Amino acid sequence: MDFNCLAEKNVELFAGLCCAEINEMLECLGARHADYEKGSYLLMEGDSLKYVGVVLEGQAAVFKTDSLGNRALLSPVLPSELFAEALVCAGIKVSPVTVEALTPVKALLIPFDRIMTRCPACCSHHNLLIRNMLRIVAYKAIAMSEKFDHVAHKTTRQKLASYLLSCAARKGSNRFTVDLDRQGMADYLCVNRSALSRELSRISEDGTVSYHRSSFFIRDPERLELILLGEAGGE
């Protein structure tokens, strides 16, 4: 099977491996390609967990549905990123989440049991693969903790300020782009989209932040910090 060169796609799972080594590894692992239309499911709540998935092209998102049918966005899944890896590493057999294609998606599915069973043909590559997997799982745990920090704030305004300040800190600049559209951002922060749009308009009108679509520029970081502390009003 021709997997092209995944090293060029910067897939963190294969960091440290060249194209030939990755292709050898994927042949041994029994990996396969899968295509998904926009709105279809890469994984559904209640499905058996057998694969670690890698999004090669397109964008997906991980959702959790509560007992009332409300969906919360847990995280986006962008090109080169994994899905289901933390669940299978934890030994969970049935998926508690749904992974939906937000655009047409091309993905790579790798049987998890083959990842965790050392392959005699290329064991040094396999050890590196497992180390990469553990690093990715640890990073995702940190990212989830960050999300909880945002949504723990009381108001939509504070949640938005927390999110924007976090994005700026992660990018190392007050000018940055985000990976989520407005609905995605509202779902991620567990707020109403209309309320989020109102707060974006307010911080734009008062000169705190300027934005266009997914591009943001924090003009007044100190004021945004005050908003985060609840000292500047808002819903």
N, C-alpha and C positions, 0 to 999 in steps of 0.2 A: 504493500500500500504506500502511496506517495503522500507524505505528510508535509511536503514543502519544507521550508526551513523555519521551524518554530523558534530557533534562537534569535532570528531577526524580528520576531514579534514581541520580544522581551517578556516571555512568559516566565514568571518568577519560579514556578515549579521546576523549570529546567535550567535555572541559572547555573553557570559554570560548565555547561555541556555544549559541545559544538553540534552542528546540524547532523553529521553522521552518527554521533553518539546518541542524539535524541531519537533519530529514526530507528536505530538499533534497539533502543530502550522501548519505544512504543510498539514495535513488532513483538517483542518479548512479552509486553504487558497485555497484548490483545486489544489495544485502543482502537476506537472507531470514530468516524465523523458522523455528525447528525445535524440536520438543517431544521430550523423552526420558523414558522411564519409569525409575523407580528400578532400578539394577542394569544399565541399558543403557549403551552406550558412545558418548560424543560423538566420540571419536577412538580408534582402536586402533593398537597398535604394528604397523608395516608399512604403514599407510594412506598414500596420497599426501597431501601437505600442500598444500592449495589455499586454505584459509580461515583467517582470524583469527576466533576465536569470542568472544562476550561472553555470560556467564551473566546473564540478566535476573531469573530467579526460581529458587529452589532452590539446591542445593549439589552441587558435583562435586569430584573430586580427581584429581591427576596421579600415576600410578604408573609405576614402572620395574621390570621383571621380569628377574632375572639368569638365568644359564645353568642353574641348578638349579631354576628355577621359583619362587623366592622373590620376593615383591613388596615394594618399598619405596615408601612414600609420599613423594613429592617436595614436594608442596604442595597445600593445599586451594584450591578455586576458589569464591569466594563471590559472591553477587549483586553485579553491576556490574563484576566482575573479568573479565580476558581469559584465554584459553588459546590455545596454539600460536603466539603472537605472536613469542616469541624464536626459535623454530625456523624460522619462515618468514623472519624478518629475517636469520637466519644463512645462508639459502640452502639449508637442508636440505630435501630433496625427499620423503623417506620418514620417517614419525614413529618415533622411537626410544622413545616413551612411549605409555601408554594414559590416556585421560581418562574416568573412570567417573562416572555420575550416582549420588550417594549418596542423593538424594531425587528426586522428579519435577523435571525441569529444563526451563525455557524459555530458549532461547538465540537469539542473533542471529549469523548467519554472514555474514562479509564477505569476498568474493574478494580475496586478498592482492595479486594483480597489478593490480587496480583501485585499491587503496590507493596503490601505488607509482607508478602512472601518473597524472600530474597532469591534473586535469579542467579544461578551459578554462571551463566554466560557473560554477565556484565555486572558483577556484584559491586565493584567500586562505584559505577554510575548509580546503582540502586541505592547505595548508602547516601550519596549526595542528594538523590531525589527525596529520600525520607527526611533528611536534614532540612531541605528546602520546604517540605510540607509542614514540618513542625514550626518553622519560622513564620510561615504564612498564617497558620492557625493562631499563633501568639499575637501576630499583628492584628488579625481580625478581632481577637478578644479585646485588644486595646481600643480599636475603633468602635466596638460596641459599647465599651465603657464611656467613651467620649460622647456617643449619642445619648446615653442615659444622663450624662451631665447636662446636655442641652435641654432635654425634655423635663428634667427635674425642676426647672424654673417655672414660676407660677403663670406668667403672662406670655402671650404670643410675642410681644415686643422683646421681652427678656430672652426668650428662646431664640429668636432671630438674631439678636445681638450676640448671644453666645456662639451661635453657629458661624456668623460672619467673622468674628474675632478669631475663632478657631481656624477657619479657612486661611485667614491672613497669616496666622502664626505658622501653619503648616507649609504655606507657600513661601514664607519669608519675605512677604511684600504686602502692602495695603492694596495693591492692584492684583486681582486674580480672577479666574473663572471657576465656576462650579459645575459639577457633573449632572446636576439635577435640574429639571424644568420646574415651573412653579408648582404644579400638582405634586411632583416628586418631592420637592422641598417641604411642602405642607404635610405630606404623608410621613416624611422622615422626622419632622419635628412634632408630629401628632397634633396638628392644629388645623383649623378650617382654612381653606384656600382663600376665601374672601377676606378673612381677618388678616392673613399673611400679606395679601396684596395691599390692604389698607396701611399696614405698618411699614411696608416697603415704600409706599407713596409718602408717608409722613417723614421717614428719615431721609428721603430724597429731597422733599420740599424744604426741610429745615437745614439742609446742607451737610448732614452727617455722613451720608453715603450717596454716591451716584452709581447708577447701574444701567445696563442695556442688555436685556435678555439674560444671558448667563455670565456676563462680565460685570465685575463690581470694583469700585474704588472707595475705600474708606477715607473720607476727607478729614474727619474729625474723630480720631481714635479715642480721645479722652471722653468725648460726649457719648460714644458708643459704650465705653466702660461704665459711665454713669447710668445708661439705660439698663445695662446688665445688672447693676446693683439696685435697680428699681427706683432710681432717683430722678427719672425723667418721664414718668407717666407711661400710659399705653394700656392696651387690653391685656 
